[in-house]
Amino acid sequence: QVESGANFIDINFDAFSDTPKGKDPDSYSPTLRRYHQILWSKNLPSGVKFDLTINTLKLLNHKSDLGEFFLSSDSIGHTYSRVKSMSHIVDQIPPKEINSFFALASTIGGFILFPARRIDNKMTINGSRGFNPKIKDRFDLTLECIRRFYSKEDSPLSDTLKRYKCFFRLFQDFKGYVDFFLLQDLVEENYLAIKPFLPFNGFDCPPLPNNVEEYKSYKKNMMDFVRARNQRMMRVRP
């Protein structure tokens, strides 16, 4: 748990627990929104404070000389347990294991912020990474696209990320982005490569686990990452 005055974060808190049934915690969990506000209201690599306020539209808002940004939560700890095309694989995993995976993915370490407003009425980052068949909501692959954005390389999300270049500029470079959002456990120490949840040989390979063994490997690596990120959140004093 992180506690700093009125700031308190429980890394075991399940974001679904204060979300109305059938709704999405990203939009409907007040605790999740508050945790994002506490964690990410801090200095940018430039030294400028990135203060966030809770907007009436359930978004987080920053307004300063840097510009105005409206941000929303996005789940990065996907289990794929509710994806129909994955059911033939997921059904072979004991329900207890799936429940544990889902519970961990529902803690603060399984969420991040992305810009919430559409630009030119095109998809947001959240939408693009979910609909792109080469990403399928995999956060490790999303992070590889962000790494390529900073190094001016093409990726399946290039067009989307370029639309939000003002947001990514806040962090100066890939290292700045990774360090700000406590994603260090998903990259190599030199920040030149990500640590994929499944072997990665480019974006032409199907992103979803192909069989039970691949799913188990994905599950283990994702759970290790979320646990490690939660621990980083524990060590940070907002």
C-alpha positions as CSV (number, residue, x, y, z in Angstrom):
1,Q,0.0,0.0,0.0
2,V,1.1,3.5,-0.8
3,E,0.2,6.2,1.6
4,S,1.1,9.9,1.4
5,G,-1.2,12.2,3.4
6,A,-4.6,11.7,1.8
7,N,-3.1,9.6,-1.0
8,F,-3.7,6.0,-0.5
9,I,-3.3,3.1,-2.9
10,D,-4.2,-0.6,-2.3
11,I,-2.4,-2.7,-4.9
12,N,-4.8,-5.5,-4.1
13,F,-7.9,-3.5,-4.8
14,D,-10.2,-5.1,-7.5
15,A,-11.4,-2.3,-9.9
16,F,-14.6,-4.3,-10.5
17,S,-15.5,-4.1,-6.8
18,D,-16.9,-0.6,-7.0
19,T,-18.0,-0.8,-10.6
20,P,-21.7,-1.2,-11.4
21,K,-22.4,-4.8,-12.6
22,G,-21.9,-5.1,-16.4
23,K,-20.0,-1.8,-16.6
24,D,-16.3,-1.1,-17.4
25,P,-14.0,-0.1,-14.5
26,D,-12.1,2.2,-16.9
27,S,-15.2,4.4,-17.0
28,Y,-17.1,3.5,-13.9
29,S,-14.7,2.7,-11.0
30,P,-14.2,5.9,-8.9
31,T,-11.4,4.3,-7.0
32,L,-9.5,3.3,-10.2
33,R,-9.8,6.9,-11.4
34,R,-8.5,8.3,-8.1
35,Y,-5.5,5.9,-8.1
36,H,-4.6,7.1,-11.6
37,Q,-4.8,10.7,-10.4
38,I,-2.5,9.9,-7.4
39,L,0.0,7.9,-9.4
40,W,0.4,10.0,-12.5
41,S,0.2,13.5,-11.0
42,K,4.0,13.9,-10.8
43,N,6.9,15.5,-12.6
44,L,7.5,14.8,-16.3
45,P,11.0,14.2,-17.6
46,S,11.2,17.9,-18.2
47,G,10.7,18.5,-14.4
48,V,7.3,20.1,-15.0
49,K,4.5,18.8,-12.8
50,F,1.8,16.9,-14.6
51,D,-1.1,17.7,-12.4
52,L,-4.3,15.7,-13.1
53,T,-7.8,16.7,-12.0
54,I,-10.9,14.5,-12.2
55,N,-13.2,15.9,-15.0
56,T,-17.0,15.8,-14.8
57,L,-17.0,13.5,-17.8
58,K,-15.2,10.8,-15.7
59,L,-12.0,11.6,-17.4
60,L,-8.7,12.9,-16.0
61,N,-7.7,16.3,-17.2
62,H,-4.4,18.2,-17.4
63,K,-4.3,21.9,-18.4
64,S,-1.1,24.0,-18.3
65,D,1.4,25.7,-20.7
66,L,2.0,22.2,-22.0
67,G,-1.5,22.1,-23.4
68,E,-4.7,20.4,-22.4
69,F,-5.1,16.7,-22.2
70,F,-8.1,14.5,-21.5
71,L,-7.1,11.0,-20.4
72,S,-9.0,7.8,-19.7
73,S,-8.1,4.5,-18.1
74,D,-7.4,1.5,-20.3
75,S,-7.0,-2.1,-19.2
76,I,-3.6,-3.6,-20.1
77,G,-3.9,-6.9,-18.2
78,H,-6.0,-8.8,-20.7
79,T,-6.8,-12.4,-19.9
80,Y,-8.8,-13.1,-23.2
81,S,-11.1,-15.3,-21.0
82,R,-14.1,-13.5,-22.5
83,V,-13.0,-13.6,-26.1
84,K,-15.0,-16.2,-28.1
85,S,-12.2,-17.1,-30.4
86,M,-10.1,-18.1,-27.4
87,S,-12.7,-20.2,-25.6
88,H,-11.4,-23.5,-27.0
89,I,-8.0,-22.8,-25.3
90,V,-9.2,-21.0,-22.2
91,D,-11.7,-23.7,-21.4
92,Q,-8.7,-26.1,-21.0
93,I,-7.3,-24.0,-18.1
94,P,-8.7,-24.7,-14.6
95,P,-11.3,-22.0,-13.8
96,K,-9.4,-21.2,-10.5
97,E,-6.3,-20.3,-12.5
98,I,-8.4,-18.0,-14.8
99,N,-10.1,-16.4,-11.9
100,S,-6.7,-15.7,-10.2
101,F,-5.4,-14.2,-13.5
102,F,-8.5,-12.0,-13.9
103,A,-8.3,-10.8,-10.3
104,L,-4.7,-9.8,-10.6
105,A,-5.3,-8.1,-14.0
106,S,-8.1,-6.1,-12.2
107,T,-5.6,-4.4,-9.8
108,I,-4.1,-1.0,-10.5
109,G,-1.0,-2.6,-12.1
110,G,-3.2,-3.8,-14.9
111,F,-4.3,-0.3,-16.0
112,I,-2.7,2.7,-17.8
113,L,-3.9,6.1,-19.1
114,F,-4.2,7.0,-22.8
115,P,-5.7,10.2,-24.4
116,A,-9.5,10.0,-24.4
117,R,-10.5,12.4,-27.1
118,R,-10.8,11.4,-30.8
119,I,-8.7,13.4,-33.3
120,D,-10.3,14.0,-36.7
121,N,-13.0,11.6,-35.6
122,K,-10.6,8.7,-35.9
123,M,-10.0,6.0,-33.3
124,T,-8.2,6.6,-30.1
125,I,-5.2,4.6,-29.0
126,N,-7.4,2.5,-26.8
127,G,-9.7,1.7,-29.7
128,S,-7.0,1.2,-32.3
129,R,-5.0,-1.3,-30.3
130,G,-8.2,-3.3,-29.6
131,F,-9.4,-3.4,-33.2
132,N,-6.1,-3.8,-35.0
133,P,-5.8,-7.5,-35.9
134,K,-2.0,-7.4,-35.4
135,I,-2.3,-6.1,-31.8
136,K,-5.6,-7.5,-30.5
137,D,-5.2,-5.5,-27.2
138,R,-1.8,-7.1,-26.3
139,F,-0.1,-4.4,-24.2
140,D,3.4,-5.7,-24.9
141,L,2.8,-5.3,-28.6
142,T,1.3,-1.9,-28.0
143,L,4.4,-0.9,-26.1
144,E,6.6,-2.1,-29.1
145,C,4.5,0.2,-31.3
146,I,5.2,3.1,-28.9
147,R,8.9,2.2,-28.9
148,R,8.9,2.3,-32.7
149,F,7.0,5.7,-32.6
150,Y,9.8,7.2,-30.6
151,S,12.5,5.7,-32.8
152,K,10.6,6.8,-36.0
153,E,10.0,3.2,-37.1
154,D,6.7,2.0,-38.7
155,S,4.3,-0.2,-36.7
156,P,0.6,-1.3,-37.0
157,L,-0.3,1.7,-34.8
158,S,1.9,4.3,-36.5
159,D,-1.0,6.5,-37.8
160,T,-2.8,6.5,-34.5
161,L,0.2,7.2,-32.4
162,K,1.2,10.1,-34.7
163,R,-2.2,11.7,-34.1
164,Y,-1.3,11.8,-30.4
165,K,2.3,13.0,-30.8
166,C,1.6,16.0,-28.4
167,F,0.9,13.5,-25.6
168,F,4.0,11.4,-26.3
169,R,6.1,14.5,-26.5
170,L,5.4,15.1,-22.8
171,F,7.8,12.2,-22.0
172,Q,10.6,13.2,-24.4
173,D,11.6,9.7,-25.4
174,F,10.8,6.0,-25.0
175,K,12.7,5.8,-21.7
176,G,10.8,8.8,-20.4
177,Y,7.5,7.2,-21.3
178,V,8.4,3.8,-19.7
179,D,9.8,5.3,-16.5
180,F,6.8,7.7,-16.1
181,F,4.3,4.9,-16.3
182,L,6.4,2.3,-14.4
183,L,6.7,-0.1,-17.3
184,Q,10.4,-0.9,-16.7
185,D,9.7,-4.7,-16.2
186,L,8.4,-4.9,-19.8
187,V,11.6,-3.6,-21.4
188,E,15.2,-4.6,-21.6
189,E,17.6,-2.6,-19.3
190,N,18.9,-0.6,-22.3
191,Y,15.3,0.4,-23.3
192,L,16.1,-0.7,-26.9
193,A,13.7,-3.7,-26.9
194,I,10.6,-4.9,-25.1
195,K,10.2,-8.2,-23.3
196,P,7.3,-9.8,-25.1
197,F,4.8,-12.0,-23.4
198,L,5.1,-14.5,-26.2
199,P,8.1,-14.9,-28.6
200,F,8.0,-12.0,-31.1
201,N,9.2,-12.2,-34.7
202,G,7.4,-9.2,-36.1
203,F,3.8,-8.1,-36.5
204,D,3.0,-10.7,-39.1
205,C,2.6,-13.5,-36.5
206,P,-0.9,-13.9,-35.0
207,P,-1.0,-12.0,-31.7
208,L,-3.2,-14.3,-29.7
209,P,-2.0,-17.5,-28.0
210,N,-2.3,-20.4,-30.4
211,N,-2.6,-23.3,-28.0
212,V,-2.7,-24.1,-24.3
213,E,1.1,-23.9,-23.8
214,E,1.3,-20.5,-25.4
215,Y,-1.7,-19.3,-23.3
216,K,0.0,-20.5,-20.1
217,S,3.2,-18.8,-21.1
218,Y,1.3,-15.6,-21.9
219,K,-0.5,-15.8,-18.6
220,K,2.6,-16.3,-16.5
221,N,4.5,-13.4,-18.2
222,M,1.5,-11.1,-17.9
223,M,1.0,-11.9,-14.3
224,D,4.7,-11.5,-13.5
225,F,4.6,-8.1,-15.1
226,V,1.4,-6.9,-13.3
227,R,2.8,-8.0,-10.0
228,A,6.2,-6.3,-10.6
229,R,4.4,-3.1,-11.7
230,N,2.3,-3.2,-8.5
231,Q,5.4,-3.4,-6.5
232,R,6.9,-0.4,-8.3
233,M,3.7,1.5,-7.4
234,M,4.3,0.5,-3.8
235,R,7.8,2.0,-3.8
236,V,6.7,5.3,-5.4
237,R,5.7,8.1,-3.1
238,P,3.3,10.3,-5.1
